[in-house]
Amino acid sequence: MADEIAIKVEGVSKSFKLPHEKQSSIKGALINTLRGGNRSYEKQEVLKNISLEIKKGEFFGIVGRNGSGKSTLLKMLAGIYKATSGEIQVNGKLTPFIELGVGFNQELTGRENVYLNGALLGFSRKEMDAMYDDIVEFAELEKFMDQKLKNYSSGMQVRLAFSIAIRAKTDILLVDEVLAVGDAIFQQKCYDYFQQVKDSDRTVVFISHDMGAVQAFCDRAMLIDKSKHLLTGHPQEVAARYSEILASAESKKDKNQNNDLVHAGVGGAEIVGAELMNLSGEPVTKVSEGEGFTVRVHFVSTKNIENPVFGLGIMGLNNESIVGPNTRDSEIRLSKLPKKGYFDATFTDLPLSTGTYRIRASIMNESVTIPYDFVEQLTKVTVTGKKRFGDIYLEPKWDVSTASGGRNE
């Protein structure tokens, strides 16, 4: 029903005109005009035919790579940009958490900026007096409020701006990467606040590259890529598709001189090889059906990578995925990736049927959305024995009942 919709976007497109010739001064522009010069433009399409409906009380995520158009869409919802074509309908009062601190005056103190921004949000002096202490406490800036804002770090300014903005009493919140700012303690405060917002049934439109946050908070999510709407659905489904796009689009494909491995990822870590071992730690090239084995994956790192996630995949003859565990799902935590090392993935009871299977491995970020390195066909494992039906064999406990009700086990 129409009264249940907070935001409705119908066939919205947005384009910008980019001049081919840049004028660096007013004089240059005037001379060009007097000469009858016509400036040529290039049309940049930022969004193409976007349609969506967001229900009242829904926590809705918008996901996409940098440059996909998601922030432009949020600014159009906020009324900062006007659509080139299509219609946007917003039902309710709205607060944009976009470019926090834009209204700050660098020559005023932190205290003065609190009251200035409060006035912009529609609060009276008396109302700001009542909430001032809470604003300062949340921002953790008690000792700095009488200093000019130009002496604040960028992080301090964002904390103050966020602390003021959350006091706004509106129906709809537009949030653009707010959780990416500040230290870990402040980010946790942001998480706590948005959990309160979620529980209050206010409508939130949330942009983030943190798929963990999207999956934790959002009821639904939307994926935009190359200015087009690709998918709207459950956050886990959208996060998985987004991860595939990242792995493909940001891949670096090069040949490893030692073993011709083909790598894909954003860099910072590199898988350099792997070996297959039996459960006694001896190198092997094949295992018997039901016999356990270990895949040892060697890596090096060139960047400071925190909270890495290791993944391993066993692939079938047609490159179909048989199993794909990772350390996050197994609740294995590593605070920092070593400069050089290896990880072991041990299967104590092998369910694979006879055949040859290929191994792939990955090193990912904490939310399993960005691959530092991803290697297909890292090595292979050959399983020998009698051919069992299917690629995976699981032994059930059989229970056969007769027509008379008797049971044979």
N, C-alpha and C positions, 0 to 999 in steps of 0.2 A: 504494500500500500504506500501511497505517496507520503503520508504523514510519518512513515517509519524510516524514510530516507533522509540522511543528514547531508550527503553530497551526491550530486548526479552530474556526470560528465558525458556528453553526447557528441561523438564525432569531432573531437577537438584536435586541431592541428596548430602548430606554432612554428613560424619561420622568422628569421632575422635577415636583414640586408647587410652584407659585408662589402664595403667599398673596395674596389681594386686599387684605387689611388688614395693614399693617405695624405691629408694636409696637416702639416705640423704647426701651422700658425694661422691666425685670422687673416693676415695679409695674403698668404698663399691661397686661401679659400676665396678671398675677394678678387684677386687677380684672375683666378680660374673662372669666376663668374662673369667678370667684365669681358673676358675673351670669348665668352659664349661656350665655354667648355661644359660638356655634359659628363658628369661622373658616372661611371659604370659600376654596377653592383653584382655581387654574387649572392644568390639566395641559399641560405642555410636552413634546411628543414630540421628542426629540433624534435618535434613531435608530429606523428602522422596518425590521424584518425583514431584517437584514444577515446574509449568509452568505458565507463565503470559506474557502479553504484555502491555507496558505502552506507550501511545502516546506522541509525542512531544507536549509540552505545558500543559500536564496534571498534576494535583495535585493529587497524588495517595497515599492513606493511607495503611499501613500494621498494622494490629491489632492482638493481641494475648496475652495470659497470659505469665508471666515470665517463661522462659524455653521452650517456644513454638518453638523457632528457628528464630524469626523475625529479631533480631539483627545480627545473623549469616548470614542471607540472605542479609542484608544490607552491611555487610562487604565483602561478596562475590561480590556484585555489585561494591563495591569500589576497588576490586582487592586485599584486605587484605588477604582473604582466597581463596583457589582454590577449585573448585567443585570436589567432589569425582567422580561424573558422571554427564552427561548432559552438556549443553552449555549455556553460557551467552554472549549476544551481547549488547554492549553499543555504541550508535551512538551519539557522542558528547563529549566535554570536561566536566569533572565531578569534583565536590568539595564535599568531605564527611564532614558533621558536626557530626563526630563521635569521642567521647572521646576528646572533645575540650581541647586544651592546652597540648597535648602530646609532642609537639615539644618545649615546654618552657624549659628554663634553669633557675633553681632556684637560681643560684648564680649571674645571671644578673639582672639588673634593669628592671622595667616595660617598660621603654623607649627602652632599648636595645632589649628586647624581641619582641617589636612591629616591629622593623626593621629586626630582625632575622626571624620572621614568615612571614613577607612581602616578604623577599627574597625567602623563601621556596615556596611561592605562585607564584613566578615569577615576582614580582614587582622590579623595579629599585629603587635606593636610591632617585632619584628625584621624582618618583611617590609616594614613601612613605612619603617624605617631604610634598607633596601636600595634602595627606589624613590623616596625623598624628593627626591634631587637631580634625578632625571629629571622628576618632577612639577613642580618649581619652574622648571626650564629650559624645559619645554614651555610653561608659563604665562607665562614671561618676567617673573617677579616677584621676582627674586633680592634686590633692594634693599628689598622691602616686607614680607618674611615675618615680621618681628618687630613690625610695626604691627598695631593692632587692626583687625579686619575692617570696622568701622563707618567707617573712614577710607578704605576702598577705593571706587573708582568701581564702578558696576554692571557695567561691562565687565570690570574686573579680577576681580571676584567670579565672573563666569561663566567666565572663562578658567581660574581656579583650580579651580572645580568640575568643569569638563570634563576638565581634566588629571588629576584624581583619579578621575573616573568611568571613564575609558578603561582603567584598570588592572584593572578587574573581569574576572575570568575566568569568563564565562558563555557559554551556548550561543546566547542570543537577546538582541538589542539592540533597544530601542524608542527611536526618535529623533524628537523633535518640534522642528523648526525650529532645531536647534543651529547649522546653518551660517549662520543669519541674524544671529548675534551676533559681536561683536568686529570688529577692523579687517581690512583685506584680507590682511595677512600671517597673522593668526591663522586666518582663514577658509581660507586655503590649507593650513595645517596640518591643519585639520579634513578637508579634501578628501583630503589625503595619508593621513590615518589611516583614513578610510572606504574608500579604495582598498585599503589593507592588509587591512581587515576583509573586503572583498569577495573578495580573493584567498585568504583563510583559510577560506572556506566556512562561516563562521558565518552564522546567520540574522539578517537586519536588517529591521525594519519602519520605514519612513522617511516622515515627513510633511514636506512642503515646498511653498512656493509657487514655488520656483525650478525651472521646468520644465527648465532646462539641467542642473541637478544630477540631477533625476529621470531624465532620458533618459541621462545619463552613467553612473549607478550601477545603476539598477533593472533587474532581469530582467523584471518585470511591474509593472503599476500598476493601481490601482483608483480610480475616480472616484465621489465621493459628492456629491450635491447635494440640498438641501432634505431632509436626513435619510435619503435613499434611495440605494441602490446603483444607479448608472446604467450603469457599464461596468467590466469588467476585461479587460485585454489588454496589447498591446505599449505601452511608454511613449510612443512617438511618437503612436500612435493616441489614447491617453488625453490627452496634452498638447494635441493638436489640438482635441479635443472640449472640453476645459477652456477653451481660448482662445475658442471660440465662445460658451460660456456667459458668460465674463467680458465679452465685447464686447456681448452682449445685455443682461445683467443690470445692468451698471454704466454703460450708455450714457446719455448726456445728449443729448436730442433738442431742438434749438432751430433757429431759422431765422436764417441769416446775413443781415443787412440788405442787404448788397450784391448777393449772388447767390443767395439762397434755398437755400444748401447745407444738407443735413441731416447733422448731425454725430452721431457716436457715439464714446464713449470716456470716460476718467476725467479728462480735462482736463490742463492744464499746457502744451499745445501745440495750435495750431489751424491747419488747412489753410484758406487764405483764397481760393484760386483756382488756375486752371491755364490754360495755353495750349499750343497745338499749333504746332510749327515744322518746317520741312524741315531737311535736313542743312546748309544754308547759314545757318541761324539766322533765316530769314524766317517770319513768322506765316502759317499756312495753315489751311484748314478741311477739306481733303481731300488724299489722297495716292493715287498710282497703285499698282497691284499690284506688289510687289517693291521699291518705293521706300522708303527709310528715312525715319524721322521721329523727332522728339524731343517728349516731354511734359515741360513745365516746371511744377513744382508749387510754389506759393508758400506760406509758412507764417510764423507768429509763435509765440513761446513766452513763457510767463509764469512758468515755474518753472525751476529748475536741473536739467536733464535730461541725465544722462550716458549715453554709449554708445547713442544712439538708432539705431533701424533704420527705414529708409524702405522702403515697399512700394508696388507699383503693380499694378493688375489690369486686364486687358482682358476685358470681358464681352460675351457674345453677345446676340442678340435676345431670348432668353428668360431673360436674366440669368445664363446659365451661364458658368462661368469658363473662359476660353480659355487665358490665361497669367497667372501671378501671381508674378513675381520680387520679391526683396527684397535689400537691400544686404548683409545678413548672409550669405545663401547665396552672394553674389558676392564675399564676403570683402573688402567695403569697410567700413572702420572710421572712425567719427567719435567723438571723445572727448567732445564736448559739443555740445548743440544750441544754435545761435546764437539771439539774441533775435529776429532777423528774417532771412529768407533764402529760398532756393529750392533744390530739387534737380531735376536733369535725368535722365530715363530715355530713352536713345537706342537705337533699334532700327535698326541699319544695313542690315539686309536683311529687309524686311517679308514674313512668310509668310502674312498674312491674305488671304483671298479677298474678292471684291467684296461690299460691304455696309456697314452702319453699326454701329459698336461703341462701347460706353460705357466710360469710364475711371473707375476708383475708385483711391483712394490712402490711405495710412495712415502714421502715425508710431507706432512701437511701442517697447517696452522691449527690452533686450538679448536676452532669451530668447524674444522674439516671442510673448509670452503676454498682455501687457496693452497695449491700444491707448490711447495718449494722445489721438489723434484718428483717426477713420476716416470717410471720406466716400464714399458711393456716388454715381454719376452726376455725377462732378466735371466732366467734359466728354465730348466724343465725337469719334471719328475716323471719317470716311467714306472707304472704299477704293473706287476706281473701276478699271475695266478689264474684261476678259472674265471671265465667271463661271467660277471653277474649282471642282471638286468639293470639298466640305468647307469648314469655316471656315479651316483652315490647310492651306497647300500646301507640301510639302517635296519638292524635286527629288532623286530618287534617281539613282544611277549604274546604268544598265540593262545587263544581261548576259543574252543569250538563247542557250541551247544547243539545237542540233538533235538529232534522235533518233539520228543517226549519230555524235554526239559532237563535231561541229564547233561553233564558237562564233561568234556574230555580235554585235558590240558597236556 
